[in-house]
């Protein structure tokens, strides 16, 4: 590490592992099974002064119904949707993609993030093909997040996610009565 550099703190990794804080991917440099993200190799390259030579999958963005994470995405309950992962520079070093949907973890006690991972919502993923998924939104109104975990064949992982909100309309309420 560049101990004589005034920017030393920027080269310090605060948590070497995997943890739940807002999401299970936000601060994690490994996944639950110990697969490395590109951050592990990037830190080593910086610390050793060598070029980055990682083969980790490189994600650019995720789209949900052609909208991005910065958009306000409101979806109806139990509705078919599509999401897709866009790779950086056309990188297709993908062995498999795991798609998951979790309730959004907005709630904090004493302004501290929850350290318990929300329960995975099962049964929503309908079909996956290549870098795309077709899924159904949860029935219950509220905030959610869809995650894509991309694995290569060399033990690397990359993740991305997009938040969305399931909103019942008056029409949905009448249909359920």
C-alpha positions as CSV (number, residue, x, y, z in Angstrom):
1,X,0.0,0.0,0.0
2,X,1.2,3.5,-0.7
3,X,1.9,4.4,3.0
4,X,3.7,7.6,2.1
5,X,0.9,8.8,-0.1
6,X,-1.7,11.2,1.4
7,X,-4.4,9.2,-0.4
8,X,-3.6,6.1,1.6
9,X,-7.2,5.8,3.0
10,X,-8.5,5.4,-0.6
11,X,-6.4,2.2,-1.0
12,X,-7.8,0.6,2.1
13,X,-10.6,-2.1,1.9
14,X,-12.9,-1.7,4.9
15,X,-14.4,-5.1,4.7
16,X,-12.7,-8.1,3.2
17,X,-15.6,-10.5,2.6
18,X,-19.3,-10.6,2.1
19,X,-21.9,-8.8,4.2
20,X,-25.4,-7.6,4.2
21,X,-25.8,-3.9,4.3
22,X,-28.6,-2.4,2.3
23,X,-28.2,-5.3,-0.1
24,X,-26.0,-8.4,0.0
25,X,-23.9,-7.1,-2.8
26,X,-23.4,-3.4,-1.9
27,X,-20.1,-3.7,0.0
28,X,-19.2,-7.3,-0.7
29,X,-16.0,-8.2,-2.6
30,X,-16.9,-11.9,-2.5
31,X,-20.3,-13.7,-2.9
32,X,-21.8,-16.1,-0.2
33,X,-19.8,-19.0,-1.7
34,X,-16.5,-17.2,-1.7
35,X,-16.3,-16.4,-5.4
36,X,-14.2,-13.3,-6.1
37,X,-15.3,-10.0,-7.7
38,X,-13.0,-8.0,-9.8
39,X,-12.3,-5.8,-6.8
40,X,-10.1,-8.5,-5.2
41,X,-7.8,-8.4,-8.3
42,X,-7.9,-4.7,-8.6
43,X,-6.8,-4.2,-5.0
44,X,-4.0,-6.7,-5.5
45,X,-2.9,-4.9,-8.7
46,X,-2.8,-1.5,-6.9
47,X,-1.0,-2.9,-3.9
48,X,1.6,-4.7,-6.0
49,X,1.9,-2.0,-8.6
50,X,1.0,-4.4,-11.4
51,X,-1.5,-4.1,-14.2
52,X,-5.0,-5.5,-13.7
53,X,-5.3,-8.9,-15.4
54,X,-8.6,-10.1,-14.0
55,X,-10.9,-12.3,-16.1
56,X,-14.0,-11.4,-14.0
57,X,-17.2,-10.7,-15.9
58,X,-17.6,-7.0,-16.5
59,X,-21.2,-5.7,-16.2
60,X,-22.3,-2.4,-17.5
61,X,-25.9,-2.1,-16.5
62,X,-29.2,-3.8,-16.0
63,X,-32.5,-2.9,-17.6
64,X,-35.9,-3.7,-16.3
65,X,-38.6,-3.3,-19.0
66,X,-36.1,-1.1,-20.8
67,X,-35.7,1.2,-17.8
68,X,-32.6,1.6,-15.6
69,X,-32.0,1.8,-11.9
70,X,-32.2,5.6,-11.9
71,X,-35.7,5.5,-13.3
72,X,-38.8,5.3,-11.1
73,X,-40.0,1.8,-12.0
74,X,-43.6,1.1,-10.9
75,X,-45.0,-2.3,-11.8
76,X,-48.4,-4.0,-11.3
77,X,-48.7,-7.0,-9.0
78,X,-48.4,-10.5,-10.6
79,X,-47.3,-9.0,-14.0
80,X,-44.8,-10.4,-16.5
81,X,-41.7,-8.3,-16.9
82,X,-38.3,-8.6,-18.5
83,X,-34.8,-7.8,-17.2
84,X,-31.5,-8.0,-19.0
85,X,-27.9,-7.6,-18.1
86,X,-25.7,-5.5,-20.5
87,X,-22.1,-6.5,-20.4
88,X,-19.3,-3.9,-20.6
89,X,-17.6,-3.8,-24.1
90,X,-19.7,-6.9,-25.2
91,X,-17.9,-9.1,-22.6
92,X,-19.7,-12.4,-22.6
93,X,-17.5,-14.4,-20.3
94,X,-20.5,-15.9,-18.7
95,X,-21.0,-19.4,-17.4
96,X,-24.3,-18.8,-15.7
97,X,-26.6,-16.1,-14.3
98,X,-28.6,-16.4,-11.1
99,X,-31.6,-14.1,-11.0
100,X,-33.2,-13.3,-7.6
101,X,-35.9,-11.0,-6.2
102,X,-35.9,-9.7,-2.6
103,X,-38.0,-7.2,-0.8
104,X,-36.2,-3.9,-0.5
105,X,-34.6,-3.3,2.8
106,X,-35.6,0.3,3.5
107,X,-36.1,0.0,7.2
108,X,-33.4,1.1,9.6
109,X,-33.3,1.0,13.4
110,X,-31.5,4.0,14.9
111,X,-30.4,4.9,11.3
112,X,-28.3,1.6,11.1
113,X,-28.6,-0.7,8.1
114,X,-30.1,-4.1,8.7
115,X,-27.4,-6.9,8.8
116,X,-29.9,-9.7,8.1
117,X,-30.5,-10.6,4.5
118,X,-34.2,-10.4,3.5
119,X,-35.9,-13.6,2.5
120,X,-35.6,-14.5,-1.2
121,X,-39.0,-14.5,-2.9
122,X,-39.2,-17.8,-4.7
123,X,-41.3,-18.8,-7.7
124,X,-41.2,-15.5,-9.6
125,X,-38.6,-16.3,-12.2
126,X,-40.3,-17.8,-15.2
127,X,-37.7,-18.1,-17.9
128,X,-34.1,-17.2,-18.4
129,X,-32.2,-17.1,-21.7
130,X,-28.7,-15.8,-22.2
131,X,-28.5,-12.4,-20.4
132,X,-32.3,-12.0,-20.1
133,X,-35.0,-13.1,-17.7
134,X,-38.8,-13.1,-17.7
135,X,-40.3,-12.8,-14.2
136,X,-43.5,-12.1,-12.4
137,X,-43.8,-9.3,-10.0
138,X,-44.8,-10.1,-6.4
139,X,-48.5,-9.9,-5.5
140,X,-47.9,-7.8,-2.4
141,X,-47.6,-4.1,-2.9
142,X,-44.2,-2.6,-1.9
143,X,-40.6,-2.1,-2.7
144,X,-38.4,-4.8,-4.3
145,X,-35.1,-5.3,-6.0
146,X,-34.1,-7.8,-8.7
147,X,-30.5,-9.1,-8.7
148,X,-28.4,-10.7,-11.4
149,X,-25.3,-12.6,-10.2
150,X,-23.1,-13.4,-13.2
151,X,-20.5,-16.3,-12.8
152,X,-17.6,-17.2,-15.1
153,X,-15.8,-20.5,-15.2
154,X,-12.8,-19.3,-13.3
155,X,-14.4,-18.6,-9.9
156,X,-15.3,-14.9,-10.5
157,X,-18.6,-13.2,-9.9
158,X,-20.2,-9.9,-10.8
159,X,-23.5,-8.5,-9.6
160,X,-26.0,-5.8,-10.5
161,X,-29.5,-5.0,-9.3
162,X,-32.4,-2.7,-10.0
163,X,-35.1,-1.5,-7.6
164,X,-38.8,-1.4,-8.4
165,X,-42.0,-0.8,-6.6
166,X,-45.1,-2.9,-7.0
167,X,-48.1,-0.6,-6.9
168,X,-51.7,-1.8,-6.8
169,X,-54.1,0.4,-8.8
170,X,-57.8,0.8,-8.3
171,X,-58.3,-1.6,-11.2
172,X,-56.2,-4.2,-9.4
173,X,-58.2,-3.8,-6.2
174,X,-61.5,-4.3,-8.1
175,X,-60.3,-7.4,-9.9
176,X,-59.4,-9.1,-6.6
177,X,-62.8,-8.4,-5.0
